[in-house]
Amino acid sequence: MTRSRRVSQRASWRPVAAELDEQTGVGDVYLEGLMRAQFRLSVLVLILLVVGLGGLPVLLIVFPTTRSLTVIGVPFPWLVLAIAFYPTMWLLARWYAAQSARVERQFRDVLSGR
């Protein structure tokens, strides 16, 4: 029976935090993953805001009677902004903050080895 003269080396386990501190390729991959997740979340929120806010002019163009419509003396476009858009934007901001915190918590869990 013959054995190889090479001594096999075990792959050493290094914490992800050390990879980030030393700015290695592995640390860069983890950091890029975090930045990609945050970017995707930001783009999704931006698209939802643009579609939501862009929908009001489309509504006013498609249905011209809505431009001059008033409800209880308040112009309809103002009502749409006050009742539909601003509360929706507030909810979207809260959702974004929660999702952003979740992404960062997951990244922190990876750093701590959980």
C-alpha positions as CSV (number, residue, x, y, z in Angstrom):
1,M,0.0,0.0,0.0
2,T,1.4,3.4,-0.9
3,R,0.4,6.7,0.5
4,S,0.8,10.1,-0.9
5,R,3.7,12.0,0.5
6,R,1.6,15.2,0.5
7,V,0.1,16.0,3.8
8,S,-3.5,16.9,3.3
9,Q,-4.4,20.2,4.8
10,R,-7.8,20.7,6.3
11,A,-9.7,23.7,5.1
12,S,-9.6,26.1,8.0
13,W,-12.9,27.7,9.0
14,R,-12.8,31.4,9.3
15,P,-15.6,33.6,10.6
16,V,-17.2,35.8,8.0
17,A,-16.4,38.9,10.1
18,A,-12.7,38.2,9.7
19,E,-13.2,37.9,6.0
20,L,-14.8,41.3,5.9
21,D,-12.2,42.9,8.2
22,E,-9.4,41.6,6.0
23,Q,-11.2,42.6,2.8
24,T,-10.8,39.2,1.2
25,G,-12.7,37.9,-1.8
26,V,-15.1,35.9,0.4
27,G,-15.8,39.0,2.5
28,D,-16.5,41.0,-0.7
29,V,-19.0,38.3,-1.9
30,Y,-20.9,38.6,1.4
31,L,-20.8,42.4,1.3
32,E,-22.0,42.5,-2.3
33,G,-24.8,40.1,-1.4
34,L,-25.9,42.6,1.3
35,M,-25.7,45.5,-1.1
36,R,-27.6,43.7,-3.8
37,A,-30.4,42.8,-1.4
38,Q,-30.7,46.4,-0.2
39,F,-30.6,47.7,-3.8
40,R,-33.4,45.3,-4.9
41,L,-35.5,46.4,-2.0
42,S,-34.9,50.1,-2.7
43,V,-35.7,49.7,-6.4
44,L,-38.9,47.8,-5.6
45,V,-40.1,50.6,-3.3
46,L,-39.1,53.3,-5.9
47,I,-41.1,51.5,-8.6
48,L,-44.1,51.2,-6.3
49,L,-43.9,54.9,-5.5
50,V,-43.5,56.0,-9.1
51,V,-46.4,53.8,-10.3
52,G,-48.6,55.1,-7.4
53,L,-47.8,58.7,-7.9
54,G,-47.7,58.4,-11.7
55,G,-51.1,56.8,-11.7
56,L,-52.8,60.1,-10.6
57,P,-52.0,62.0,-13.8
58,V,-53.0,59.0,-15.8
59,L,-56.3,58.9,-14.0
60,L,-56.8,62.6,-14.7
61,I,-56.0,62.2,-18.4
62,V,-58.1,59.0,-18.9
63,F,-61.1,60.4,-17.0
64,P,-61.1,64.2,-17.7
65,T,-64.2,64.7,-15.5
66,T,-62.2,63.8,-12.4
67,R,-60.1,67.0,-12.9
68,S,-63.0,69.3,-12.0
69,L,-64.8,66.9,-9.7
70,T,-65.2,68.1,-6.1
71,V,-66.3,66.1,-3.1
72,I,-67.5,68.1,-0.1
73,G,-65.9,71.2,-1.7
74,V,-62.5,69.5,-2.0
75,P,-61.0,68.8,-5.4
76,F,-60.9,65.1,-6.3
77,P,-57.1,65.0,-7.1
78,W,-56.4,66.4,-3.6
79,L,-58.6,63.8,-2.0
80,V,-56.8,61.0,-3.9
81,L,-53.5,62.4,-2.6
82,A,-54.7,62.9,0.9
83,I,-56.7,59.7,1.4
84,A,-55.0,57.2,-0.9
85,F,-51.4,58.2,-1.7
86,Y,-50.0,59.7,1.5
87,P,-51.2,56.9,3.8
88,T,-50.0,54.3,1.2
89,M,-46.6,56.0,1.1
90,W,-46.4,56.0,4.9
91,L,-47.3,52.2,5.0
92,L,-44.7,51.6,2.2
93,A,-42.1,53.5,4.2
94,R,-42.8,51.4,7.3
95,W,-42.6,48.2,5.3
96,Y,-39.3,49.3,3.7
97,A,-37.8,50.0,7.1
98,A,-38.9,46.6,8.5
99,Q,-37.6,44.7,5.4
100,S,-34.3,46.7,5.5
101,A,-33.9,45.8,9.2
102,R,-34.6,42.1,8.3
103,V,-31.9,42.1,5.6
104,E,-29.4,43.6,8.0
105,R,-30.4,41.2,10.8
106,Q,-29.8,38.2,8.4
107,F,-26.4,39.6,7.4
108,R,-25.5,40.1,11.1
109,D,-26.6,36.5,11.8
110,V,-24.3,35.3,9.0
111,L,-21.5,37.3,10.5
112,S,-22.0,35.8,13.9
113,G,-22.2,32.3,12.5
114,R,-25.8,31.6,13.4
